[in-house]
Amino acid sequence: MDKLIEDSKYIQSLLENDNLIENDDIIKYFPNVNFDLLIDYYNGDDNENLVKLANDMNLLDCGKLEEVLIKIRRSGIVFDDLNPDLITEINELNKFVKIACGLSHTLALRKDSSLSIWGGDEEGQRNNFPTSNDFVEIACGCVHSVALRKDGSVVAWGCNSEGQINYPTGNDYIAISCGDFHSIALRKNGSIASWGNNIPKIWETYVECTKITSGYTCSCILHSKGTNISIWGYGIVKHSLTNNKYVTIACGEYHFVALLEDGTLKMFGDSKHGQRQGLPNSGYYINVVCGQYHSVALQKDGTIATWGGNSYNQISDFIQYENEGFTAIACGDHHSVALREDGSIITWGGGVDQKRDSPKKKGYIAISCGKFHSVAIHQDGSVTTWGCNTLNQRKDAP
């Protein structure tokens, strides 16, 4: 046994609840463990965790053995005599499958549908963090987070300075998205809900929505069977695009790039910071993302186009890399990250801090960017966090 970190009540329940100890379903997974000795260990006078465990006598109520064992594994206690097949199952469920980044915090979804959070907490990003394991989607704002549950309900937590966590009720939601200080959710019937600092509230009139996304202060929706795009938000004049077949839209602070079904790009919005400089007029694109003043698009052939403001080397810094074999892209405020077919990662733009400790190994399968840091999921289910750490972005990273 190595140590206890924070999930002591699960271990306490397993080891001190007589019903659990005598249950054949429990004991068969610990074939060579002397339960009497284990109980004595945790109740021993010389155990530094005695007080903590003695005051934490809650009985386990989840009913699933796998959940108990996963909690034990995460707590730091090691049982060498666990059934090898079960250890494999635990490790599989413990893998990360989705990631989202805020200003300084990161939220991750595990395969067992539970969440992990790490990084900065300067604005209470971790306040009221949910600990259940029934989540399917995640999203991060600047200092708040939103998660979608399996039953179609949403939950939000973190800073509430702009009403970011005044989330709607109901259990008919199928998608979520976050801007800096607001969130938006899509219902099964094609209507949407929005909360936080995202005015004017014209979203109440939209129907037949099929896709939602958010920028810094704006919300974007595809509706009318993908033929129309509408954009609105704080400090933004309402935009509408009609009579085209749109696939998705990406949002910068005040500029927007739409991807059409034919693989072309359409751009509109502000260009005070050079956002439209170098917009590609040829190619077949399959994805597009935006930073604050720049944009990055991925072509079907695995090459990348990047354009817009270059005050932080968002464009010029990319020239040093071989432009081929890319499968995924992501943007922070002034930096970008791209994933290659072999699972390697490149980071460009921003300053030295944004590129600090960029991963060198291969085998990554997903990427995400916060404003000044980045996170990637490896094929083994682990995560890597790199970039700026001035706001504790890497604190408590798994």
C-alpha positions in Angstrom: 0.0 0.0 0.0 1.5 3.3 -1.0 -0.7 6.2 0.4 -4.1 7.7 0.9 -4.9 10.9 -1.0 -8.6 11.8 -0.8 -11.0 8.9 -1.5 -10.7 7.4 1.9 -14.4 6.8 2.4 -14.5 4.3 -0.4 -11.6 2.3 1.2 -13.2 2.7 4.6 -16.5 1.4 3.3 -14.9 -1.6 1.6 -12.7 -2.6 4.6 -15.0 -1.8 7.6 -18.5 -2.6 6.3 -19.0 -6.2 7.5 -21.5 -6.9 4.7 -19.1 -5.9 2.0 -16.2 -7.8 3.6 -18.3 -11.0 3.8 -19.7 -10.6 0.3 -18.3 -13.2 -2.1 -18.3 -10.8 -5.0 -15.8 -8.6 -3.1 -13.6 -11.3 -1.7 -13.1 -13.1 -5.0 -11.2 -10.1 -6.3 -8.9 -10.1 -3.3 -8.0 -13.8 -3.2 -4.9 -13.5 -1.0 -5.6 -10.5 1.1 -6.1 -11.0 4.8 -9.0 -8.6 5.5 -8.5 -8.8 9.3 -5.0 -7.5 8.9 -6.1 -4.8 6.6 -8.7 -3.6 9.1 -6.1 -3.6 11.8 -3.8 -1.6 9.6 -6.3 1.1 9.1 -7.4 1.2 12.8 -3.9 0.9 14.2 -2.8 3.6 16.6 0.3 4.4 14.6 -1.6 5.1 11.4 -1.5 8.8 10.5 -4.8 8.5 8.7 -6.6 7.2 11.7 -8.5 10.4 12.5 -9.4 11.0 8.9 -10.7 7.5 8.5 -12.5 7.3 11.9 -14.4 10.5 11.0 -15.4 9.2 7.6 -17.7 6.2 8.1 -20.0 6.7 5.2 -21.1 3.4 3.6 -20.7 2.8 -0.1 -23.9 3.3 -2.0 -22.9 3.1 -5.7 -23.6 -0.6 -5.9 -21.0 -1.3 -8.6 -17.8 -3.1 -7.7 -16.0 -1.5 -10.7 -16.7 1.9 -9.3 -15.3 0.9 -5.8 -12.1 -0.5 -7.3 -11.6 2.5 -9.6 -11.8 4.8 -6.6 -9.4 2.6 -4.7 -6.9 2.7 -7.6 -7.1 6.5 -7.8 -6.7 6.9 -4.1 -3.1 5.7 -4.3 -3.5 2.4 -2.5 -2.2 -0.6 -4.3 -3.5 -4.1 -3.8 -1.0 -6.5 -5.4 -3.3 -9.4 -5.3 -6.1 -8.0 -7.4 -7.3 -10.2 -10.2 -5.1 -9.3 -13.2 -8.2 -9.1 -15.5 -9.9 -6.7 -13.2 -6.7 -4.5 -13.0 -6.8 -4.3 -16.8 -10.5 -3.3 -16.7 -9.9 -0.7 -14.0 -7.0 0.8 -16.0 -9.2 0.9 -19.1 -12.1 2.7 -17.4 -9.6 5.2 -15.9 -8.4 6.5 -19.3 -9.1 10.0 -20.4 -11.2 10.3 -23.5 -12.1 14.1 -23.8 -10.5 17.3 -22.7 -11.5 21.0 -22.5 -9.4 24.0 -21.4 -10.3 27.4 -19.9 -8.1 30.4 -19.0 -6.0 28.4 -16.5 -7.9 25.2 -15.7 -8.4 22.0 -17.6 -11.4 19.6 -17.5 -11.2 16.0 -18.6 -13.7 13.2 -19.1 -12.7 9.6 -18.3 -13.9 6.5 -19.9 -15.9 5.6 -16.8 -17.9 8.9 -17.4 -16.3 10.7 -14.4 -14.5 14.0 -14.5 -11.1 15.3 -13.5 -10.1 19.0 -13.1 -6.8 20.6 -12.6 -4.9 23.9 -13.0 -5.7 27.4 -11.8 -8.4 28.1 -9.2 -7.9 31.9 -8.9 -11.6 32.5 -9.7 -13.0 29.5 -8.0 -12.9 27.3 -11.2 -13.1 24.2 -9.0 -15.9 25.3 -6.8 -18.8 22.7 -6.6 -16.9 20.4 -9.0 -19.3 17.4 -9.6 -17.9 14.0 -8.6 -20.5 11.6 -10.1 -19.8 9.4 -13.1 -22.6 10.0 -15.5 -21.2 12.6 -18.0 -20.9 12.4 -21.8 -19.7 15.9 -22.8 -17.6 18.8 -21.3 -16.9 22.4 -22.1 -14.9 25.2 -20.5 -15.3 28.9 -20.4 -12.7 31.3 -19.1 -13.2 30.5 -15.4 -16.3 28.2 -15.4 -17.1 24.7 -16.7 -20.2 22.9 -18.1 -20.9 19.2 -18.4 -23.7 17.2 -20.1 -25.0 14.2 -18.2 -26.2 10.9 -19.7 -29.8 11.8 -18.8 -29.7 15.0 -20.9 -29.3 17.4 -18.0 -26.5 20.0 -17.7 -24.5 21.2 -14.7 -22.2 24.2 -14.5 -19.7 25.3 -11.8 -16.9 27.7 -11.1 -16.9 31.5 -11.2 -20.4 33.1 -11.3 -19.4 36.7 -11.8 -21.5 37.0 -15.0 -24.2 34.3 -14.2 -22.1 31.6 -15.9 -23.3 28.8 -13.6 -27.0 29.8 -13.6 -27.6 26.8 -15.8 -31.1 25.7 -17.1 -33.1 22.8 -15.8 -34.5 20.0 -17.9 -33.1 16.8 -19.3 -33.5 17.2 -23.1 -30.1 18.7 -24.0 -27.8 17.0 -26.5 -24.8 19.5 -26.9 -23.0 22.2 -24.9 -20.6 25.0 -25.7 -18.9 27.8 -23.7 -17.7 31.3 -24.4 -15.5 33.2 -22.0 -18.4 34.2 -19.6 -21.4 32.5 -21.1 -22.7 29.0 -22.2 -25.1 27.7 -24.7 -26.9 24.3 -24.9 -28.8 22.6 -27.7 -32.1 20.7 -27.0 -33.4 17.7 -28.8 -36.2 19.7 -30.4 -33.7 22.1 -32.0 -34.2 25.0 -29.6 -31.4 26.4 -27.5 -30.8 27.8 -24.0 -28.1 30.4 -23.2 -26.9 31.8 -19.8 -24.2 34.1 -18.6 -23.0 37.2 -20.2 -24.3 36.7 -23.8 -26.7 39.5 -24.8 -29.0 40.3 -26.5 -31.2 37.3 -25.7 -32.3 36.8 -29.3 -31.5 33.1 -29.0 -35.0 32.4 -27.7 -36.4 32.8 -31.2 -34.2 30.2 -32.9 -35.6 26.8 -33.9 -34.3 23.9 -36.0 -30.8 24.3 -34.7 -28.4 21.5 -35.5 -25.0 22.7 -34.2 -23.8 25.2 -31.7 -20.5 26.8 -30.9 -19.2 29.8 -29.0 -16.6 32.4 -29.4 -15.1 34.7 -26.7 -18.3 36.8 -26.2 -20.6 35.4 -29.0 -22.7 32.4 -29.7 -23.0 30.7 -33.1 -25.6 28.3 -34.4 -26.3 26.3 -37.6 -30.1 26.1 -38.2 -32.7 25.5 -40.9 -31.1 22.2 -41.8 -27.6 23.6 -42.0 -28.5 26.3 -44.6 -28.3 29.2 -42.2 -25.8 30.5 -39.6 -26.7 33.1 -37.0 -24.2 34.8 -34.6 -24.9 37.2 -31.7 -23.3 38.3 -28.5 -22.0 41.0 -26.2 -20.5 43.8 -28.2 -21.2 42.0 -31.5 -23.6 43.1 -34.3 -25.8 40.2 -35.2 -24.6 38.3 -38.3 -26.6 36.0 -40.5 -25.5 33.8 -43.4 -28.2 32.1 -45.5 -28.7 29.9 -48.5 -25.6 27.7 -48.2 -24.8 24.3 -46.9 -22.6 24.9 -43.8 -20.7 22.2 -41.9 -19.4 24.2 -39.0 -18.3 27.6 -37.9 -15.3 28.8 -35.8 -15.2 32.0 -33.8 -12.4 34.3 -32.8 -12.9 37.3 -30.6 -14.7 39.3 -33.3 -14.1 37.3 -36.5 -15.7 34.2 -37.8 -14.9 31.5 -40.3 -17.6 29.2 -41.8 -16.8 25.8 -43.4 -19.1 24.9 -46.3 -20.1 21.5 -47.4 -18.0 21.9 -50.6 -14.8 22.3 -48.5 -14.5 26.0 -49.0 -14.2 28.7 -46.3 -16.2 31.9 -45.9 -15.0 34.6 -43.5 -16.7 37.7 -42.0 -16.6 39.9 -39.0 -13.8 42.3 -37.7 -10.4 42.7 -39.4 -8.9 45.4 -37.3 -6.1 43.1 -36.2 -5.5 41.6 -39.6 -7.9 38.7 -39.1 -8.6 38.3 -42.8 -5.1 38.7 -44.1 -4.1 35.6 -46.1 -7.5 33.9 -46.1 -7.0 30.9 -48.5 -9.2 31.0 -51.6 -8.5 27.4 -52.7 -8.3 23.9 -51.2 -10.7 21.4 -49.7 -11.0 22.0 -46.0 -12.4 19.6 -43.3 -12.0 21.6 -40.1 -11.3 25.2 -39.0 -10.5 26.8 -35.6 -9.8 30.3 -34.5 -7.6 32.1 -32.0 -8.2 35.6 -30.8 -7.0 37.2 -34.1 -5.9 34.3 -36.2 -7.3 31.2 -37.8 -6.1 27.7 -38.7 -7.8 25.3 -41.2 -7.1 21.6 -41.9 -7.3 20.3 -45.5 -8.4 16.8 -46.5 -4.8 16.1 -47.8 -3.4 16.7 -44.3 -1.9 20.1 -44.9 -2.6 23.2 -42.8 -3.4 26.8 -43.8 -3.0 29.6 -41.2 -3.8 33.3 -41.6 -4.7 36.5 -39.8 -3.0 38.6 -37.2 0.7 37.9 -36.7 1.6 40.1 -33.8 2.5 37.1 -31.7 4.0 35.1 -34.6 0.8 33.1 -35.0 1.4 32.8 -38.8 5.2 33.2 -39.4 6.2 30.7 -36.7 4.5 27.8 -38.6 6.8 28.1 -41.6 9.6 26.2 -39.8 7.5 22.9 -39.8 6.9 20.4 -42.6 3.3 20.9 -43.7 2.0 17.4 -44.1 0.3 14.6 -42.3 -1.9 16.6 -39.9 -5.1 15.2 -38.5 -6.3 17.7 -35.9 -5.9 21.4 -35.0 -6.5 23.7 -32.0 -6.0 27.3 -31.1 -5.3 29.3 -28.0 -5.4 33.1 -27.9 -2.1 33.5 -29.8 -0.7 30.0 -30.2 -1.8 26.9 -32.2 -1.3 23.2 -31.8 -1.5 20.5 -34.5 -1.6 16.7 -34.3 0.1 14.5 -37.0 -0.9 11.0 -38.1 1.9 9.5 -36.1 0.6 11.1 -32.9 3.3 13.7 -32.7 2.5 17.3 -31.9 3.7 20.7 -32.9 3.1 24.0 -31.1 3.6 27.4 -32.7 2.9 31.1 -32.2 2.6 33.0 -28.9 5.6 33.4 -26.8 8.2 31.1 -25.3 5.8 30.2 -22.4 3.1 28.8 -24.7 5.6 26.4 -26.3 7.3 25.4 -23.1 7.7 21.7 -22.6 5.7 20.9 -25.8 5.5 17.0 -25.9 8.2 15.3 -27.9 6.9 11.7 -28.0 4.4 10.2 -30.4 1.1 8.4 -29.9 -1.2 11.3 -29.0 -4.8 11.1 -30.2 -6.5 14.4 -29.1 -5.5 18.0 -28.4 -7.1 21.1 -26.8 -5.9 24.7 -26.1 -6.6 27.0 -23.2 -5.8 30.7 -23.7 -2.1 30.2 -22.9 -1.6 26.4 -22.3 -2.4 23.2 -24.1 -3.4 19.6 -23.2 -3.2 16.3 -25.2 -4.5 12.8 -24.6 -2.1 10.0 -25.4 -3.2 6.6 -26.8 -2.5 5.0 -23.4 -5.2 7.2 -21.9 -2.9 9.6 -20.0 -2.8 13.3 -20.5 0.1 15.8 -21.0 -0.2 19.5 -20.1 2.3 22.1 -21.4 2.7 25.8 -22.0 2.3 28.8 -19.7 2.1 28.1 -16.0 1.9 31.6 -14.5 -1.7 30.9 -13.5 -0.9 27.4 -12.2 -2.2 25.8 -15.5 -0.3 22.7 -14.7 -1.0 22.4 -11.0 -2.3 19.0 -10.0 -2.2 17.7 -13.6 -2.5 13.9 -13.6 
